[in-house]
Amino acid sequence: MAIDLKNMSKKDLEKLAKDVEKALNRIQKQEVKKVRQEMEKLAASHGLTVEDVLAGNAKTAAPRKKAPKTKSVPKYANPADKSQTWTGKGRKPEWYKAAVEAGASPDSMAI
């Protein structure tokens, strides 16, 4: 079916464009319906609905557990009390600040 676009009027071309747009929309709706039916069938085979799958609300799925936080290894120890340590992260402990102000180098407190 060959259409001679060169000899068509503007009005005929606009009508053809509208008809093509309608046909494309109809085909798109049919494809969406077909895919939805396939999705419903697959979800049902797992005991779910499409809405469950898309929303991530699987009733049978176990809740995710967060990985446990690992404790950082201490890098510095208080020269006066070796039980007081600091990882070098976060706020500096008072004993560390006092030792540095007193002239101790951080390397001298390193573990």
C-alpha positions, 0 to 999 in steps of 0.5 A: 500500500503505497501512499503518494504524499507529494500529491496530498493536500495539507488537509489530507496530510493532517487527517492522515497524521491524526489517523496514524496517531490514533492507530499507534495509540491503539497498538500501544494500549494493546501491547500494555494490556498484553504485558500486564496480563503476562506480569499478572500471570507471573506474579500469581505464580509466585503468590503475588500481585503486580502491585505487590511487585511494583511497590516492593511489598512482597508479603513473603519477603523477609525484611532486610537486615542491616550489616553490623557496624564494625568497631574501629581499631584504636590508634592512640592511647592515653600515656597516663592510662593505657585503658583510654584509647581513641581511634583517631576518628570523631571528636578528640578526647580531652586526654588527647588534647591535653597531652598535645597541649603539654607538648606530646606528639601524636606519634608518641601516643600511637599504639 
